[in-house]
Amino acid sequence: MSASTSPLIDPTDSRPGARRREGFALVAGMAALMWIIEVVDAVSGLRLDQYGIEPRDGDGLFGIVAAPFLHAGLGHVAANTVPFLLLGSLIALGGVLRVIAVTAIVALVGGLGTWLLAPASSLHIGASGVVFGYAGYLLSRGFFSRRPRDFVLAAVVALVWGGALLGGLLPEEGISWQGHLFGGVGGVVAGRTLASPVGRRLKRP
């Protein structure tokens, strides 16, 4: 019996380059969605910010998914876009599944931590928690993987963003430092989880 290749299967999809391009596309797509939602919110007056994380409110649990895509104006989303794209692209070097896994872990851990421990009646929105999670993942990954390249990348992230990351953890009125803190914790959890044998398989076809 002769073998044939299904036209639905692209044999190049298993190559590292293809997985990286998909990862970059996903990061860019998430950033674009942030902008689209914020522009729609500004034009329509729908007050989409109300769907952010409301601590210890049952309805506020939806914000764990929605909050990273909601921002308090175009200036807010603009400030988050550059670090989100840069740090997300570094993670995308490991492929699209790596981006999905890190983002999901960071959003879940960061969102739940904020929902459980942030002050009642507060509202938390913005992608900065995910940004801190991406940074936490890149900074901690080397300690779990023991790969020299991961240590080098962590040093670069610390050098470029270290001051801003530390500053973002300081309590400040109008800033969700809880989201930053628990997002960073989520990044460390992602670093530990994805350094396991199961996690390392995410970069394989």
Secondary structure, 3 states (H helix, E strand, C coil): CCCCCCCCCCHHHHCHHHHHHHHHHHHHHHHHHHHHHHHHHHHHCCCHHHHCECCCCHHHHHHHHHHHHCCCCHHHHHHHHHHHHHHHHHHHCCCHHHHHHHHHHHHHHHHHHHHHHCCCCCCECCCHHHHHHHHHHHHHHHHHHCCHHHHHHHHHHHHHHHHHHHHCCCCCCCCCHHHHHHHHHHHHHHHHHHCCHHHHHHHCC
